[in-house]
Amino acid sequence: MKLALLGVGYVVTSVVLAACGSILEGDPGAGNGAPRSGSYEHPTESQDVLVSVDRAGGRYGSVRDVLRNTAELLLLGDGTVIFPGAVDEPYPGTAIFPLQSTTLTEEQIQALFAAADEAGLLGEAIDYGEPAVADEATTYVEITVDGRTVSQTVYALDSESGTEANLSAASRAARAALRDFLVTHGQDSGPGPLYQPDAVLAYRLPTSAQTPVEPVNEQEPRTWPIATEPPPVAANSPHSCVAITGQEAADLLAALAEANELTPWLIGTEPPAQLVFRPLLPGDPGCES
């Protein structure tokens, strides 16, 4: 799983499949081709990732943003859909980004795969071309179906700079099909059930990577609330990392609800440390990423 890089102080945007809106009403939606007859085979466990949508790169963001941002959408084998919750609050923001979830039935999952098939996303990797624009994000879509995982990668999918003139007609059509398959919802998408992750990644930053804090934004240090501690950062390392699971994850999430992204943490007898937190979700390589 690649990490989304969305910028400092952004309002969390969740990418959901355009098909989902029509699927929930029983309409698989429209695409560029005809889906095959019969059902699509897929894993069915709650840790199996059927569809993931990620964005990475772009002109804005920092190491902290890379570490704390999750995929923009996950569809799991049991029908659970996980996507970032809306955040609309002053700086400093929440200590860990909230997640929302919904559930698709098997019929809806089949309709979603059919929509992906119509958009050409279940075949070989598509050549989306390379627009003549710099510092834009790259969109990654991975779909696991019929015993294989298909990956599609497209640079500057949402660029509004009008630089698609250098693309072939086939690349422009492929981009349009993918955009039709993906629809972006911001705050106006409305609240949904919160998703409680089973595990959390805690990153400890070295002094050199810590964000300078204006006096008006200085926060009171908080005592680290659980026994498992983020280890000290090794020399020449960008950060340390530890995965928090089980009851400790629940206890940590409760503590993070009372903190914010600039809260310093007292770990043992050491000076306050700046930490970054991210939900550990299915398909996420965790500290190995």
C-alpha positions in Angstrom: 0.0 0.0 0.0 1.4 3.4 -1.0 0.8 6.3 1.3 -1.3 9.2 0.3 0.3 12.7 0.4 -2.4 15.3 0.7 -0.9 18.3 2.2 -0.8 20.2 5.5 -4.0 21.1 7.3 -6.2 19.7 4.5 -9.8 18.7 4.9 -9.8 15.0 4.6 -11.2 13.9 1.2 -12.4 10.3 0.7 -12.4 8.8 -2.7 -15.3 6.3 -3.2 -16.2 4.3 -6.2 -18.6 6.2 -8.4 -20.4 2.9 -8.8 -21.2 2.7 -5.0 -23.8 5.4 -5.3 -25.7 3.6 -8.0 -24.9 0.2 -6.6 -26.7 0.9 -3.4 -29.8 1.6 -5.5 -29.3 -1.5 -7.5 -27.9 0.0 -10.6 -24.3 -1.1 -11.6 -23.7 2.1 -13.4 -22.3 2.8 -16.8 -18.8 2.2 -18.3 -16.9 1.9 -21.5 -17.6 -1.7 -22.3 -19.7 -4.7 -21.4 -19.0 -6.8 -18.3 -18.9 -10.5 -18.7 -21.8 -12.7 -17.7 -21.5 -14.7 -14.4 -20.1 -13.8 -11.1 -16.7 -12.5 -10.2 -14.7 -14.6 -7.7 -13.0 -12.8 -4.8 -11.6 -13.5 -1.3 -14.2 -13.1 1.5 -12.3 -12.5 4.7 -12.3 -9.3 6.6 -8.6 -8.8 6.1 -8.7 -9.4 2.4 -8.4 -6.2 0.3 -10.5 -6.3 -2.8 -10.1 -2.7 -3.9 -7.7 -0.1 -2.7 -7.4 3.5 -4.0 -4.3 5.6 -3.0 -2.7 8.9 -4.0 0.9 9.7 -3.5 3.2 12.6 -4.4 2.3 16.0 -5.3 3.5 19.5 -4.5 2.4 19.8 -0.9 3.0 17.8 2.2 5.7 16.8 4.6 7.1 13.7 6.2 4.4 13.9 8.8 1.7 13.9 6.1 3.2 10.8 4.4 3.3 8.9 7.7 -0.2 9.7 8.9 -2.3 9.5 5.8 -4.2 6.3 4.9 -5.5 4.9 1.6 -8.4 6.9 0.3 -10.5 3.8 0.0 -10.4 0.1 1.0 -13.1 -2.5 0.1 -12.6 -5.7 2.1 -13.6 -9.2 1.4 -16.6 -9.2 3.8 -18.0 -6.1 2.1 -16.6 -3.5 4.6 -15.7 -0.2 2.9 -13.2 2.0 4.8 -12.5 5.6 3.9 -11.2 8.8 5.7 -13.7 10.6 7.8 -14.3 14.3 7.3 -12.2 16.7 9.4 -13.1 20.3 9.7 -11.2 21.9 12.6 -8.6 24.6 13.2 -4.9 24.0 13.4 -3.6 22.0 15.2 -5.8 19.2 14.0 -6.7 15.8 15.2 -3.9 13.5 16.5 -5.0 10.6 14.2 -7.3 10.9 11.2 -10.7 9.4 11.8 -12.1 6.7 9.5 -15.6 6.0 8.4 -17.1 2.8 7.1 -20.1 1.3 5.3 -20.9 -2.2 4.1 -21.7 -3.6 0.6 -23.7 -6.7 0.1 -22.4 -9.5 -2.2 -24.7 -8.3 -4.9 -23.3 -4.8 -4.6 -19.7 -6.1 -4.7 -20.5 -8.0 -7.9 -22.0 -4.8 -9.4 -18.9 -2.9 -8.4 -16.7 -5.4 -10.1 -18.9 -5.2 -13.2 -18.5 -1.4 -13.2 -14.7 -1.9 -13.0 -14.9 -4.3 -15.8 -16.8 -1.9 -17.9 -14.1 0.8 -17.2 -11.4 -1.6 -18.4 -9.8 -1.8 -15.0 -9.7 -5.6 -14.7 -7.5 -6.2 -17.7 -3.8 -5.5 -18.1 -2.2 -2.3 -16.9 -3.5 0.6 -19.0 -1.3 3.3 -20.6 -2.8 6.5 -19.2 -0.1 8.7 -20.7 2.0 11.4 -19.0 0.5 14.9 -18.9 3.0 17.7 -19.3 2.6 19.0 -15.7 4.9 18.8 -12.7 4.4 18.0 -9.1 1.0 16.4 -9.4 -0.2 13.3 -7.4 -0.2 9.8 -8.8 -3.3 7.6 -8.3 -3.0 3.9 -7.6 -5.9 1.5 -8.0 -5.6 -2.1 -7.1 -8.4 -4.7 -7.6 -8.2 -8.3 -6.5 -10.6 -10.5 -8.4 -10.6 -14.0 -10.0 -7.4 -15.0 -8.3 -5.2 -12.1 -9.3 -4.5 -8.5 -8.4 -4.7 -5.9 -11.2 -2.9 -2.6 -10.6 -3.6 0.7 -12.5 -1.4 3.7 -12.1 -2.1 7.2 -13.4 -0.3 10.4 -12.9 -2.1 13.7 -12.6 -5.5 12.2 -12.9 -7.3 15.2 -11.4 -5.1 17.9 -12.9 -7.1 21.0 -13.9 -4.2 22.7 -15.8 -5.5 21.6 -19.2 -2.3 19.7 -20.1 -4.0 16.6 -21.6 -3.5 18.0 -25.1 -0.3 16.0 -25.4 -2.1 12.7 -24.6 -3.3 10.2 -27.1 -7.0 9.8 -27.7 -6.8 6.3 -26.1 -5.1 7.7 -22.9 -7.7 10.5 -22.6 -10.5 8.0 -22.9 -8.9 5.7 -20.3 -8.5 8.7 -17.9 -12.1 9.6 -18.4 -13.2 6.1 -17.7 -11.2 6.0 -14.5 -12.5 9.4 -13.4 -16.0 8.1 -14.0 -15.3 5.1 -11.8 -14.0 7.3 -9.0 -15.9 10.2 -7.5 -14.5 12.4 -4.8 -16.6 13.4 -1.8 -15.6 16.1 0.7 -17.4 17.3 3.7 -20.7 17.4 1.8 -20.8 13.6 1.8 -22.2 13.7 5.3 -21.3 11.8 8.4 -21.2 8.0 8.5 -20.4 5.3 11.1 -16.9 5.7 12.5 -14.5 2.8 11.9 -12.4 1.7 14.9 -9.1 0.3 13.8 -7.7 -2.7 15.6 -4.2 -1.4 15.5 -2.3 1.8 15.3 1.2 2.7 14.0 3.1 5.2 16.2 6.1 7.0 14.6 8.6 8.8 16.7 10.3 11.7 14.9 13.9 12.8 15.3 14.6 16.3 16.5 15.6 17.4 13.0 12.1 16.4 11.6 10.1 17.9 14.4 7.7 20.7 13.3 8.6 24.2 14.7 5.7 25.3 16.9 4.6 28.9 17.3 4.2 29.9 20.9 0.4 30.3 20.4 0.2 26.6 19.3 2.4 25.1 22.0 0.7 22.2 23.7 1.1 20.7 27.2 3.0 17.4 27.1 1.1 14.3 27.9 2.3 11.1 29.5 2.6 8.1 27.1 -0.5 6.1 28.1 0.5 2.5 27.4 3.4 0.1 28.1 4.5 -0.4 24.5 6.7 2.6 23.6 7.9 4.0 20.3 11.7 3.3 20.4 14.3 6.1 20.1 15.2 7.1 16.6 18.4 5.5 15.3 21.1 7.6 13.9 20.4 8.7 10.3 16.9 7.2 10.4 13.9 9.3 9.4 11.8 7.9 12.3 11.2 4.9 14.5 8.0 2.9 14.4 6.0 0.5 16.5 2.6 -1.2 15.9 0.2 -1.0 18.8 -2.4 -3.7 18.9 -5.2 -5.2 21.1 -6.3 -3.4 24.3 -3.3 -1.1 24.1 -4.6 0.2 20.7 -8.0 1.0 22.2 -6.3 2.7 25.2 -4.0 4.7 22.9 -6.9 5.8 20.7 -8.8 7.0 23.8 -5.7 9.1 24.7 -5.4 10.5 21.2 -8.9 11.7 21.3 -7.8 14.1 24.0 -4.7 15.2 22.2 -3.9 16.8 18.8 -1.3 16.6 16.1 1.2 18.8 18.0 0.9 17.2 21.4 4.3 16.3 22.8 4.6 13.0 24.5 6.6 12.1 27.7 8.1 8.7 27.2 10.0 7.5 30.3 12.4 10.1 31.5 13.3 11.4 28.1 12.4 14.9 26.8 9.0 15.3 25.2 8.8 13.6 21.8 6.8 14.4 18.7 4.9 11.4 17.4 2.8 10.7 14.3 -0.1 8.2 14.3 -1.8 6.2 11.6 -4.5 3.5 11.7 -3.1 0.1 10.7 -5.5 -1.2 8.2 -5.7 -4.5 6.1 -3.1 -4.5 3.4 -0.9 -1.9 5.1 2.7 -3.2 5.5 2.9 -1.4 8.8 6.4 -0.4 10.0 7.9 -2.0 7.0 6.5 0.7 4.6 
